[in-house]
Amino acid sequence: MSQTGRQSINTSNVLSVIMGGGQGTRLFPLTKERSKPAVPLAGKYRLVDIPISNCINSGLRRIYLLTQFNSASLHRHIAQSYKFDHFSGGFVEILAAEQTFADTSWYQGTADAVRKNKIHFRNHDWDYLLILSGDQLYRMDFSLILDQHKHTGADITIATIPVRRNEASSLGIMQIDATRRITRFVEKPQDSAIQDSLRLDPSWYSQLEIANPPTDELFLASMGIYVFNREVIFRLLENTLTDFGKHIIPQAIKDLRVFSYVYQGYWEDIGTIRAFFEANLDVTSELPRFNFFDMSAPIFSRPRFLPGSKINGAQIDHAVISDGCIINHAVITHSIVGLRSIVGAGTFLNRTILLGSDYYESMQSIQDQEKQGKPRIGIGANCRIENTIVDKNARIGNNVVISPAGKPEKFDHPMYFIRDGIVIIPKSGVIPHGTVI
Protein backbone atom coordinates (compact mmCIF):
# COMPACT_ATOMS: atom_id res chain seq x y z
CA MET A 1 0.00 0.00 0.00
CA SER A 2 1.59 3.24 -1.09
CA GLN A 3 2.23 6.02 1.42
CA THR A 4 1.78 8.67 -1.32
CA GLY A 5 -0.86 11.27 -0.59
CA ARG A 6 -1.35 10.31 3.03
CA GLN A 7 -1.39 12.75 5.88
CA SER A 8 1.41 11.64 8.18
CA ILE A 9 0.53 10.99 11.79
CA ASN A 10 1.67 13.46 14.46
CA THR A 11 4.25 11.52 16.48
CA SER A 12 3.54 13.70 19.52
CA ASN A 13 0.18 11.89 19.69
CA VAL A 14 1.87 8.52 20.27
CA LEU A 15 2.93 6.87 23.53
CA SER A 16 5.33 3.90 23.22
CA VAL A 17 5.40 0.98 25.65
CA ILE A 18 8.15 -1.64 25.59
CA MET A 19 7.46 -4.93 27.34
CA GLY A 20 10.40 -5.86 29.56
CA GLY A 21 9.76 -9.58 29.25
CA GLY A 22 9.11 -12.39 31.68
CA GLN A 23 11.59 -14.67 33.40
CA GLY A 24 13.42 -15.43 30.14
CA THR A 25 13.83 -19.11 30.97
CA ARG A 26 14.73 -20.03 27.38
CA LEU A 27 17.68 -17.60 27.53
CA PHE A 28 18.97 -19.00 30.83
CA PRO A 29 21.74 -18.71 32.07
CA LEU A 30 22.15 -15.33 30.32
CA THR A 31 19.03 -14.28 32.24
CA LYS A 32 20.18 -15.70 35.57
CA GLU A 33 21.11 -12.22 36.85
CA ARG A 34 19.50 -9.91 34.26
CA SER A 35 16.24 -9.49 32.39
CA LYS A 36 15.92 -10.43 28.71
CA PRO A 37 16.09 -6.84 27.40
CA ALA A 38 19.33 -6.31 29.34
CA VAL A 39 21.15 -9.19 27.63
CA PRO A 40 24.22 -7.83 25.76
CA LEU A 41 24.10 -7.77 21.96
CA ALA A 42 26.73 -7.42 19.21
CA GLY A 43 29.57 -6.54 21.56
CA LYS A 44 28.46 -3.17 22.96
CA TYR A 45 24.65 -2.97 22.95
CA ARG A 46 21.77 -4.42 24.93
CA LEU A 47 18.66 -5.99 23.39
CA VAL A 48 16.51 -3.13 24.70
CA ASP A 49 18.55 -0.64 22.66
CA ILE A 50 16.86 -1.95 19.50
CA PRO A 51 13.22 -0.98 20.21
CA ILE A 52 14.27 2.26 21.93
CA SER A 53 16.44 3.24 18.95
CA ASN A 54 13.62 2.36 16.54
CA CYS A 55 11.33 4.68 18.52
CA ILE A 56 13.84 7.55 18.56
CA ASN A 57 14.59 7.16 14.85
CA SER A 58 10.83 7.24 14.17
CA GLY A 59 10.39 10.50 16.08
CA LEU A 60 8.77 8.82 19.10
CA ARG A 61 10.32 10.14 22.29
CA ARG A 62 7.82 9.26 25.00
CA ILE A 63 8.77 5.72 25.92
CA TYR A 64 7.81 3.56 28.90
CA LEU A 65 9.58 0.30 29.68
CA LEU A 66 7.66 -2.22 31.80
CA THR A 67 9.92 -4.46 33.89
CA GLN A 68 9.57 -7.14 36.53
CA PHE A 69 12.29 -9.81 36.68
CA ASN A 70 16.01 -9.20 37.44
CA SER A 71 15.61 -5.58 36.41
CA ALA A 72 18.49 -3.88 38.30
CA SER A 73 21.04 -3.92 35.42
CA LEU A 74 18.34 -2.88 32.95
CA HIS A 75 17.39 0.09 35.13
CA ARG A 76 21.03 1.12 35.39
CA HIS A 77 21.52 0.87 31.60
CA ILE A 78 18.44 2.98 30.86
CA ALA A 79 19.41 5.63 33.41
CA GLN A 80 22.92 5.91 31.96
CA SER A 81 21.96 5.77 28.28
CA TYR A 82 18.83 7.78 27.50
CA LYS A 83 18.66 11.40 28.60
CA PHE A 84 16.59 13.97 26.70
CA ASP A 85 16.77 17.72 27.18
CA HIS A 86 14.37 19.56 29.47
CA PHE A 87 12.44 21.18 26.62
CA SER A 88 11.57 18.30 24.27
CA GLY A 89 9.22 16.48 26.65
CA GLY A 90 10.90 13.21 25.71
CA PHE A 91 11.67 10.44 28.19
CA VAL A 92 12.55 6.77 28.54
CA GLU A 93 11.04 5.82 31.87
CA ILE A 94 10.88 2.49 33.66
CA LEU A 95 7.67 1.26 35.24
CA ALA A 96 8.63 -1.66 37.47
CA ALA A 97 5.97 -4.05 38.71
CA GLU A 98 4.69 -2.78 42.02
CA GLN A 99 2.19 -3.73 44.66
CA THR A 100 -0.56 -1.25 45.42
CA PHE A 101 -3.48 -1.05 47.85
CA ALA A 102 -5.75 -2.04 44.97
CA ASP A 103 -3.66 -4.96 43.66
CA THR A 104 -0.81 -6.88 45.29
CA SER A 105 -0.10 -9.23 42.35
CA TRP A 106 2.79 -8.98 39.88
CA TYR A 107 2.40 -8.75 36.09
CA GLN A 108 0.56 -11.83 34.87
CA GLY A 109 1.12 -11.20 31.15
CA THR A 110 1.53 -8.46 28.54
CA ALA A 111 -2.04 -7.19 28.76
CA ASP A 112 -2.03 -7.34 32.54
CA ALA A 113 1.21 -5.31 32.64
CA VAL A 114 -0.39 -2.54 30.56
CA ARG A 115 -3.57 -2.71 32.64
CA LYS A 116 -1.68 -2.26 35.90
CA ASN A 117 -0.04 0.91 34.52
CA LYS A 118 -3.15 2.58 33.10
CA ILE A 119 -2.96 5.23 35.82
CA HIS A 120 0.43 6.34 34.47
CA PHE A 121 -0.62 6.24 30.81
CA ARG A 122 -3.75 8.31 31.47
CA ASN A 123 -1.54 11.14 32.75
CA HIS A 124 -0.35 11.79 29.18
CA ASP A 125 -2.14 13.23 26.18
CA TRP A 126 -1.98 10.71 23.30
CA ASP A 127 -4.22 9.18 20.66
CA TYR A 128 -2.25 6.02 19.84
CA LEU A 129 -0.47 3.46 22.01
CA LEU A 130 2.43 1.59 20.37
CA ILE A 131 3.30 -1.66 22.15
CA LEU A 132 6.67 -3.30 21.46
CA SER A 133 8.72 -6.26 22.62
CA GLY A 134 12.05 -5.74 24.37
CA ASP A 135 13.84 -8.80 22.95
CA GLN A 136 13.65 -8.60 19.15
CA LEU A 137 16.25 -7.60 16.55
CA TYR A 138 14.91 -5.53 13.65
CA ARG A 139 14.93 -2.02 12.23
CA MET A 140 11.53 -0.42 11.57
CA ASP A 141 10.23 3.08 10.85
CA PHE A 142 7.18 3.12 13.10
CA SER A 143 5.76 6.15 11.30
CA LEU A 144 4.77 3.80 8.44
CA ILE A 145 2.65 1.49 10.60
CA LEU A 146 1.15 4.52 12.37
CA ASP A 147 0.29 6.19 9.05
CA GLN A 148 -1.37 3.02 7.77
CA HIS A 149 -3.27 2.70 11.05
CA LYS A 150 -4.70 6.20 10.63
CA HIS A 151 -5.35 5.81 6.88
CA THR A 152 -7.36 2.57 7.28
CA GLY A 153 -9.37 3.85 10.25
CA ALA A 154 -8.22 0.84 12.25
CA ASP A 155 -8.94 0.26 15.92
CA ILE A 156 -5.86 -1.95 16.17
CA THR A 157 -2.97 -2.55 13.76
CA ILE A 158 -0.66 -5.53 14.15
CA ALA A 159 2.75 -5.68 12.49
CA THR A 160 3.18 -8.97 10.62
CA ILE A 161 6.01 -10.55 8.67
CA PRO A 162 5.87 -13.17 5.90
CA VAL A 163 7.32 -16.50 7.10
CA ARG A 164 7.64 -19.96 5.61
CA ARG A 165 5.76 -23.07 6.68
CA ASN A 166 8.58 -24.42 8.87
CA GLU A 167 8.34 -21.25 11.02
CA ALA A 168 4.55 -20.98 11.11
CA SER A 169 4.06 -23.60 13.85
CA SER A 170 6.02 -21.52 16.37
CA LEU A 171 4.35 -18.15 15.73
CA GLY A 172 0.91 -16.54 15.81
CA ILE A 173 -0.44 -16.64 12.23
CA MET A 174 -2.84 -14.05 10.79
CA GLN A 175 -5.26 -14.35 7.89
CA ILE A 176 -6.23 -11.15 6.07
CA ASP A 177 -8.66 -10.03 3.39
CA ALA A 178 -7.93 -7.88 0.33
CA THR A 179 -8.01 -4.68 2.43
CA ARG A 180 -5.44 -6.10 4.90
CA ARG A 181 -8.07 -6.47 7.57
CA ILE A 182 -7.33 -9.45 9.81
CA THR A 183 -10.12 -12.01 9.70
CA ARG A 184 -8.56 -14.85 11.65
CA PHE A 185 -5.76 -15.52 14.11
CA VAL A 186 -4.33 -18.90 15.15
CA GLU A 187 -1.61 -19.14 17.78
CA LYS A 188 1.16 -21.59 16.76
CA PRO A 189 -0.88 -23.80 14.39
CA GLN A 190 0.43 -27.37 14.42
CA ASP A 191 -2.12 -29.15 12.24
CA SER A 192 -1.15 -29.14 8.53
CA ALA A 193 -4.78 -28.69 7.44
CA ILE A 194 -5.10 -25.57 9.60
CA GLN A 195 -1.81 -24.29 8.23
CA ASP A 196 -3.09 -24.86 4.67
CA SER A 197 -6.14 -22.73 5.42
CA LEU A 198 -3.94 -19.88 6.65
CA ARG A 199 -1.63 -19.67 3.63
CA LEU A 200 -1.18 -16.28 2.03
CA ASP A 201 -2.67 -16.12 -1.47
CA PRO A 202 0.29 -15.82 -3.91
CA SER A 203 -1.75 -13.44 -6.06
CA TRP A 204 -1.48 -10.90 -3.21
CA TYR A 205 2.34 -10.88 -3.13
CA SER A 206 2.64 -7.89 -5.46
CA GLN A 207 -0.14 -5.99 -3.69
CA LEU A 208 1.61 -6.54 -0.35
CA GLU A 209 4.91 -5.47 -1.93
CA ILE A 210 6.61 -8.77 -1.06
CA ALA A 211 9.86 -8.61 -2.99
CA ASN A 212 11.48 -11.80 -4.33
CA PRO A 213 8.93 -14.19 -2.80
CA PRO A 214 10.11 -17.79 -2.32
CA THR A 215 8.64 -20.65 -4.30
CA ASP A 216 7.08 -22.28 -1.23
CA GLU A 217 4.11 -21.00 0.79
CA LEU A 218 4.10 -17.88 2.92
CA PHE A 219 2.19 -17.09 6.10
CA LEU A 220 1.73 -13.80 7.93
CA ALA A 221 3.13 -14.05 11.46
CA SER A 222 2.54 -11.57 14.26
CA MET A 223 5.66 -9.64 15.30
CA GLY A 224 4.23 -8.73 18.71
CA ILE A 225 4.05 -5.06 17.66
CA TYR A 226 0.63 -3.41 18.15
CA VAL A 227 -0.94 0.01 17.63
CA PHE A 228 -4.10 0.72 19.67
CA ASN A 229 -6.40 3.71 19.63
CA ARG A 230 -6.62 5.31 23.07
CA GLU A 231 -10.26 4.52 23.80
CA VAL A 232 -9.89 1.01 22.34
CA ILE A 233 -7.00 -0.10 24.55
CA PHE A 234 -8.69 1.10 27.73
CA ARG A 235 -11.93 -0.63 26.75
CA LEU A 236 -10.17 -3.90 25.90
CA LEU A 237 -8.50 -3.97 29.31
CA GLU A 238 -11.73 -3.74 31.29
CA ASN A 239 -11.48 -7.42 32.22
CA THR A 240 -9.01 -9.89 33.74
CA LEU A 241 -7.52 -11.26 30.50
CA THR A 242 -3.74 -11.38 30.88
CA ASP A 243 -2.10 -11.60 27.43
CA PHE A 244 -2.47 -9.67 24.17
CA GLY A 245 -1.51 -12.47 21.79
CA LYS A 246 -3.43 -15.26 23.50
CA HIS A 247 -6.54 -13.44 24.75
CA ILE A 248 -7.05 -9.79 23.77
CA ILE A 249 -6.21 -9.88 20.05
CA PRO A 250 -8.27 -13.00 19.09
CA GLN A 251 -11.34 -11.50 20.74
CA ALA A 252 -10.73 -8.05 19.21
CA ILE A 253 -10.58 -9.49 15.68
CA LYS A 254 -14.20 -10.59 16.04
CA ASP A 255 -15.50 -7.24 17.24
CA LEU A 256 -13.18 -4.46 16.02
CA ARG A 257 -11.38 -3.19 12.93
CA VAL A 258 -8.03 -4.98 13.24
CA PHE A 259 -5.58 -4.56 10.36
CA SER A 260 -2.21 -6.03 9.40
CA TYR A 261 0.86 -3.94 8.59
CA VAL A 262 3.10 -6.18 6.49
CA TYR A 263 6.76 -5.57 7.31
CA GLN A 264 9.51 -6.37 4.81
CA GLY A 265 12.95 -6.85 6.28
CA TYR A 266 15.05 -8.71 8.80
CA TRP A 267 13.38 -9.64 12.09
CA GLU A 268 14.57 -12.06 14.72
CA ASP A 269 12.91 -12.97 17.98
CA ILE A 270 15.83 -13.46 20.40
CA GLY A 271 13.94 -15.99 22.49
CA THR A 272 16.40 -18.89 22.74
CA ILE A 273 20.13 -19.39 23.23
CA ARG A 274 20.44 -20.67 19.66
CA ALA A 275 18.61 -17.62 18.25
CA PHE A 276 20.79 -15.30 20.34
CA PHE A 277 23.98 -17.08 19.28
CA GLU A 278 23.22 -17.13 15.55
CA ALA A 279 21.92 -13.54 15.46
CA ASN A 280 25.13 -12.32 17.10
CA LEU A 281 27.44 -14.34 14.86
CA ASP A 282 25.58 -13.10 11.78
CA VAL A 283 26.82 -9.60 12.66
CA THR A 284 30.37 -10.84 11.91
CA SER A 285 29.53 -11.76 8.29
CA GLU A 286 30.55 -9.49 5.43
CA LEU A 287 26.92 -8.66 4.61
CA PRO A 288 25.03 -9.12 7.89
CA ARG A 289 21.27 -9.29 7.78
CA PHE A 290 21.13 -6.58 10.45
CA ASN A 291 23.49 -3.73 9.67
CA PHE A 292 24.73 -1.78 12.69
CA PHE A 293 26.63 0.49 10.29
CA ASP A 294 23.41 1.96 8.83
CA MET A 295 23.61 5.52 10.08
CA SER A 296 20.30 6.51 8.51
CA ALA A 297 18.77 4.81 11.56
CA PRO A 298 21.55 4.33 14.13
CA ILE A 299 21.33 2.05 17.15
CA PHE A 300 21.95 4.01 20.34
CA SER A 301 23.44 2.78 23.58
CA ARG A 302 25.34 3.95 26.62
CA PRO A 303 28.42 6.13 25.89
CA ARG A 304 31.31 4.58 27.82
CA PHE A 305 34.36 6.66 26.82
CA LEU A 306 36.64 3.63 26.55
CA PRO A 307 40.00 3.62 24.76
CA GLY A 308 40.30 2.08 21.31
CA SER A 309 41.06 -1.63 21.32
CA LYS A 310 44.69 -2.72 21.28
CA ILE A 311 45.70 -5.57 18.94
CA ASN A 312 49.13 -7.06 19.66
CA GLY A 313 49.96 -9.28 16.69
CA ALA A 314 46.63 -11.13 16.61
CA GLN A 315 45.07 -12.74 13.53
CA ILE A 316 41.45 -11.64 13.22
CA ASP A 317 39.03 -12.85 10.57
CA HIS A 318 35.30 -12.00 10.37
CA ALA A 319 35.03 -10.70 13.91
CA VAL A 320 33.59 -7.73 15.78
CA ILE A 321 35.99 -6.17 18.29
CA SER A 322 34.35 -3.80 20.76
CA ASP A 323 35.90 -0.84 22.61
CA GLY A 324 38.56 -1.13 25.27
CA CYS A 325 39.89 -4.61 24.44
CA ILE A 326 43.45 -5.92 24.66
CA ILE A 327 44.06 -8.82 22.28
CA ASN A 328 47.48 -10.42 22.31
CA HIS A 329 48.94 -12.93 19.80
CA ALA A 330 45.63 -14.81 19.42
CA VAL A 331 43.63 -16.15 16.45
CA ILE A 332 39.99 -15.01 16.37
CA THR A 333 37.53 -16.12 13.68
CA HIS A 334 33.77 -15.59 13.33
CA SER A 335 33.51 -14.26 16.87
CA ILE A 336 32.36 -11.23 18.84
CA VAL A 337 34.69 -9.71 21.41
CA GLY A 338 32.78 -7.60 23.92
CA LEU A 339 33.75 -4.49 25.84
CA ARG A 340 37.00 -4.55 27.87
CA SER A 341 37.79 -8.13 26.84
CA ILE A 342 41.35 -9.36 27.39
CA VAL A 343 42.52 -12.32 25.28
CA GLY A 344 45.82 -14.05 26.00
CA ALA A 345 48.56 -15.04 23.56
CA GLY A 346 48.27 -18.36 21.73
CA THR A 347 44.49 -18.52 22.23
CA PHE A 348 42.13 -19.62 19.43
CA LEU A 349 38.52 -18.40 19.38
CA ASN A 350 36.08 -19.71 16.77
CA ARG A 351 32.33 -19.02 16.75
CA THR A 352 32.65 -17.57 20.23
CA ILE A 353 30.83 -14.65 21.83
CA LEU A 354 32.64 -12.83 24.62
CA LEU A 355 30.23 -10.52 26.43
CA GLY A 356 33.18 -8.66 27.91
CA SER A 357 33.74 -7.13 31.31
CA ASP A 358 32.16 -4.38 33.40
CA TYR A 359 35.51 -3.09 34.67
CA TYR A 360 39.29 -3.42 34.44
CA GLU A 361 41.01 -5.24 37.27
CA SER A 362 43.80 -3.47 39.12
CA MET A 363 47.18 -5.20 39.41
CA GLN A 364 46.57 -5.63 43.14
CA SER A 365 43.26 -7.38 42.42
CA ILE A 366 44.91 -9.66 39.84
CA GLN A 367 47.63 -10.61 42.33
CA ASP A 368 45.06 -11.28 45.05
CA GLN A 369 43.08 -13.53 42.70
CA GLU A 370 46.21 -15.42 41.68
CA LYS A 371 47.01 -16.11 45.33
CA GLN A 372 43.59 -17.77 45.55
CA GLY A 373 44.34 -19.80 42.42
CA LYS A 374 41.93 -17.83 40.27
CA PRO A 375 42.82 -16.49 36.82
CA ARG A 376 42.32 -12.83 35.93
CA ILE A 377 39.14 -11.62 34.22
CA GLY A 378 39.21 -12.45 30.53
CA ILE A 379 40.59 -15.29 28.42
CA GLY A 380 43.98 -16.73 29.38
CA ALA A 381 46.86 -17.85 27.16
CA ASN A 382 46.91 -20.93 24.90
CA CYS A 383 43.18 -21.60 25.13
CA ARG A 384 40.94 -23.14 22.48
CA ILE A 385 37.29 -22.07 22.64
CA GLU A 386 34.60 -22.91 20.07
CA ASN A 387 30.80 -22.57 19.89
CA THR A 388 30.72 -20.87 23.28
CA ILE A 389 29.22 -17.83 24.97
CA VAL A 390 31.39 -16.37 27.73
CA ASP A 391 29.31 -14.09 29.94
CA LYS A 392 30.58 -10.91 31.58
CA ASN A 393 33.42 -10.83 34.11
CA ALA A 394 34.21 -14.53 33.56
CA ARG A 395 37.70 -15.80 34.37
CA ILE A 396 39.09 -18.31 31.89
CA GLY A 397 42.53 -19.66 32.88
CA ASN A 398 45.49 -20.63 30.70
CA ASN A 399 45.48 -23.81 28.58
CA VAL A 400 41.69 -24.19 28.75
CA VAL A 401 39.71 -26.06 26.09
CA ILE A 402 35.97 -25.39 25.73
CA SER A 403 33.77 -27.03 23.10
CA PRO A 404 30.29 -28.63 23.02
CA ALA A 405 31.53 -31.41 20.71
CA GLY A 406 30.46 -34.84 21.92
CA LYS A 407 28.25 -33.42 24.67
CA PRO A 408 24.45 -33.37 25.10
CA GLU A 409 22.33 -30.50 23.76
CA LYS A 410 21.39 -29.52 27.31
CA PHE A 411 23.58 -30.01 30.35
CA ASP A 412 24.17 -28.31 33.69
CA HIS A 413 27.55 -28.27 35.41
CA PRO A 414 28.79 -26.23 38.39
CA MET A 415 31.17 -24.32 36.08
CA TYR A 416 29.16 -24.12 32.84
CA PHE A 417 25.89 -24.83 31.05
CA ILE A 418 25.05 -26.25 27.63
CA ARG A 419 21.92 -25.05 25.87
CA ASP A 420 20.95 -25.80 22.25
CA GLY A 421 24.39 -27.36 21.76
CA ILE A 422 26.21 -24.19 22.85
CA VAL A 423 28.46 -23.92 25.93
CA ILE A 424 27.73 -20.94 28.20
CA ILE A 425 30.18 -19.80 30.85
CA PRO A 426 27.97 -17.86 33.32
CA LYS A 427 28.51 -14.33 34.51
CA SER A 428 31.53 -14.09 36.86
CA GLY A 429 32.20 -17.79 36.21
CA VAL A 430 35.66 -19.22 36.94
CA ILE A 431 37.33 -21.85 34.74
CA PRO A 432 40.66 -22.89 36.35
CA HIS A 433 43.91 -23.24 34.41
CA GLY A 434 44.15 -26.40 32.31
CA THR A 435 40.42 -27.22 32.40
CA VAL A 436 39.01 -29.21 29.47
CA ILE A 437 35.27 -28.85 28.85
N, C-alpha and C positions, 0 to 999 in steps of 0.2 A: 504494500500500500504506500503510495507516494506521499511524502511530507509536503509537496508543493502546494501552496495556497492555503495552508493551515495557519491558524493563529496560535503561535507558540504559547505554552502554558507559563504563567508567572511562577518562577521557582520559589518566590517568597511565600507562596500559598501552600508549600509542601513541607511536611514534617517527616523526617526519616527515622526509622526504628530498626536497629540491627539486633538480631537475636544472638545472645551470647553463648547459646548452646547448652546442652545438658552435661552429663557426666563424662561424655567422650570416651566411653569404654572401648570402642573399636580402635581408638588412637592410643590406648594404654601401651607402654608406660610413659609416652610423651605427655600424657595428661595426668600423670600421677601427682604432680605438684603445680599444674597450671591448667587453665581452661582451654578448650579447643581454639578459640580465637587468638590466644596468646602463644600458640605454638610457632616457633621460628620458621621462616620461609626464605628460601633462596639466599641464604647467607646473612642478610642484614635486616630482613623485614619480619613482621608477624602476620599471621593470616588475617587478622582484623584490619590491617592496613589496606587490604584490597577493597572491601566495601566502602570504607571511609574515603579512600582516594577516589573511587568511582563517584561518590556523592559530591565531593569537592569539585572534581572535574566537570560535573554536570550542573554546577551552580547551586547545589543544595548544601547549605551550611548550618542547618539546624538538625542535629543528629543526636539521638539517644541510643545508648547501648545497654541492653538488658542483660544482667549477669547474675549468676547464682553459685556455681561450683568453682572452687580454687581460683578465685578472682583477684587475688592480691597483686600478682605480677601484671595482670591485664590492666588493673586500675593504675598501677605505676606507669606502665607504658603509655596509656592514654594521657595521663597528667603531664608527662614529659614530652609528648609528641605534638599535641594538637592545641594550639593556643591562637585564638582569633583576636583581632583588635577590639577595643571597647566600643567602636562605633558601627561595626557591621551587623551586630546582633547574632553573629554566628557562634555556635558552640558544639562541642562533642562532650556529652555529659553521660555519666554512668548512673543507671538506676539499678542498684543491687536489690535482690529479693529481700523483703523486710516483713517482719510481723507487725501487725497493727491491732488496734482494739477491735476492728471489724473482722479481721481475718488473720489467723495465726499460721496458716499453711504457707509452704513455699510454692514456687512456680510448678504447676502440674503439666504444662505444655506450652506451646507457642501462643495459642489464643489466651490461655489463662494468664500468661506473663503480661500480655498487652492489657487484659482486663484489669489486672491488679494495679496497673499504672495509669488508668484512665484519668485519675485526679490530676496527674502531672500533665498529661496531654491536653486536657481541657483548658489549662492555663495559657495555651498558645492559640493564636489566630491562624488557622490553616483550613484549607478545603480538601486536601488530599493527603492520605497517610501512605507512605512507601515503606513496606516491610521487607527486610533483607536478612540473609543468613550471614553469620560471621565466619564461616569455614569453607568458602568457595573461592576458586581461582578463575577470574574472568575479567574482561574489561568491557564496560557497557556505558553508553551515554543515556542516562535515565530520562533525559528530556524527550527522547523518542517515544518511550513507553508512556510517558505522561501526556505527550501530545496526542498519541493515538487514543488514550483513555478519554480525553476530553472530546476529541473529534467523533468518536463512536457513541458518546453519551452513555458510557458504561457505568455501572455501579461498582464493578470490580474488574480489574485487568490482571491477568496472570502471565508472567513471562514464561514462554515455553521454548524448547530447543528440539530440533529434529534428531532422533536417535534411531539406531538400528534395532532389529528384533532381539539380538542377544543382550541389549541393555534394557529393553522395555520391562522385563520382569522384575527389575530392581528399582523402578521409578514409578511415579504417579503419571498415568497416561491420559491425555485429553483428546476428546473428539470434538471437532468444530464443524460449523456449516460454512457456506460460501461467504458469509459476512465476517467470519472469524469469531462468531459467537460460540462459546463452549456449550455443547449439548450433553456431554457425558464425561464422567471422570471415573477412572478405575485405578485404585491404588495397587501397584505392583502386580499386574495381571500375570498369573502363572499358566492358565489354561490356554492352549494354542488356538482354540476356537474363539475365545474372547479376544485374544490378541489379533486374530484375523479381522474381527469386527471393528477394531480400533485403528486399523491401518489408514495412513494418510493417502488420499486419492492422488495418484501420480499426475493427474491432469491439473492439480492445483499447484504443482511445484513452481511454475513460472509466476503465477499470481502471488504466491508467498515469497517470491524472490529467493528461492533456494538455489544457490549456485552450485554447479557440478554435482547434481544429485547422484547417489550411488545406484547401482543396478538393483540392489535388493530393497526390501520395503523400509519405509520410514514411519516413525510414530512421533507424536508431539508429547514431550515429557515436561512436566512442571519443573521449573528451576527454583521453586521456593521463594520467588520474588513476586510480591503482590502490591497493587495500588487499590486503595479503598477510598470512596468518598467519605467525608466526615460523618454525615448522618448515618451512612450505611454501616460503618465499622462499629459505631456505638450501639446501633440496633442489633447487629449480629452477636454482640457480646452480652446481651441481656439474657443469659442462661448460664449453665454450668459446663458447657462443652469446653474441652481443654486444648484441642489441637486444630490448627487451620487446615492442614492437608487431609487429616482423617475425618474431621467432623464438620467444620464451618463451611469449607468450600463445597463439598458434595451437596450439602443442603442448599447453599446459596445458588448453585447452578439451576436448581429447580424453580426458584422463586424470583431471581434477580437477573439483570443484564450483566452476564459475566463473559468477558472477551479474552482472547488469547493474543499476546504480542509475541510474534515469532522472531526469536533472536538468531542471528547468524554469526558464528564465531566460536572461539575456544571457550569451553566451560568445563571445569572439573570440580566435582564435589570431593573435598579432602576429608573423606569420612573413615578411611581405613589406613593402616600403616603402608600397605602396598600402594594405594593411591597417593599418599603423601610422598613416598619414596620416588615413584616414577615421575610425579609432577615436578619434584625438585631436580631430578637428574635430567629431565627434558630441558631445563634451563641451560644446561651445559652444552647442548647441541648447537651446531652452527646456525640453524634456523629454528629456534625454539617456537613452540606453538603459542607460548605467552611471552611477549617481548617486553622486558623491563627497560629496554633502551628506547621505547617509544615516548618521546618527550611531548607529543601532542596531548597525551593524557598520562602524566607521570604518576608513579606510585610513591606516596609520601611515607615517611617513617620518622623515628626519633633521630635528631642530629646528635652525633656522639663526639665529634671533634677528635677522632683518632688519627694517628700518623698513617701514612701510606704503608702498605705491606712491604716487607723486606724479603727478597728472594736470594738466598745464598747458594747459587749453583744448582738449583733444583731443575728437574725436567717436568714440565707441566703441559698436559695435552687435554683439550676440551674440559676445562675446569673453570669454576667461578671462585675467585679469591677475594674475600671481603677485606674490610679495613683492619689495620692494626695487627696483621699476622707476621710471624717470623717463620719462614720455611727454609730449612737447611737443605743439604744435599739429598733430597728425597725425589721420588718419582710419583707424580699424581696424575691420574687419568680418570676422566668422566666422573668427577667428584666436585663437591661443594665444600669450601673451607670457610667456616663461619668467623665472625668477629673475634679478634684477639687470639686466634688459634696459633699454637706453636707445634711445629712438626720437626722431629729429629732427623738427623742424617741417616741415610741408608734405609729409610722407611719407604714402603710401597703402598699407595692408596689407590684402589680401583673400585668404582661404583660405591663410593663412601660419602656420607654426609656428616660433616663435623658441624655441630651447632655452635661451637665456639666457647667463649668464656665471658663471664660478667666482669672480670677484673684481671689485672696482672698481679702475679705473686711477687712479693719482695724477696730478696735473697735470703733474708732471715727466715721467712716463712718456708722457702724451699729447703733450707738446711734443717729446719725443725721437722718438716715432713720426712726428709731422708733419714733422720735419726729414728723415726717411727717405722721405717721400712716402706714408706709410701713414695711413689714417684711424684714429680711435679705435675701441675695441671697441663694438659696437652697430650701430644702423642710422642712417645719416646723414640729412641734410635733403633734402627734395624728391625722395625715392625713390618708385618704384612697384614693388611686389613682389606677385606673385600665384602661387598654387599652388606654394609653395616651402617647404622646410624649411631653416632656418638653424641650423646646429649651434653648440655652445657656443664662446664667445670669438671668434666671427667678427667681422671688421671690414668693414662695408659703407660705402663712401664716400658723398658727396653726389651727387645727380642720377643715381642708379643705377636702371636698369630691369631687372627679373628676371621672366621668364615662360617657361613651356615651350611657349607657342603657336607653332605652325609648326615645331617641332623633333621629332626622333625620340623614340620611347618610351624608348630606352636610348642614352646617349651619355656619353663620358668626355672631360673637358677639364681642363687643368691647374688651373683655378680652381673648377670645379664638376662635378657629375655629374647625369645625368638617369636616373631609374629609374621605371618604370611611369608615365611621363608627368609626373613631379614633379621639379622642380629641387631639388638638395641642395647647399647650401654647406657644405663639410666643416668639422670642428672646427678652430678657429684659422685658417680661411681668410681671405684678403684679397681684397676686390673694390675696385679703385681708383676714385676719383672719376670720374663720368661714364661708367662702363661700362654697356653695353647687352647683356644676355644674352637 
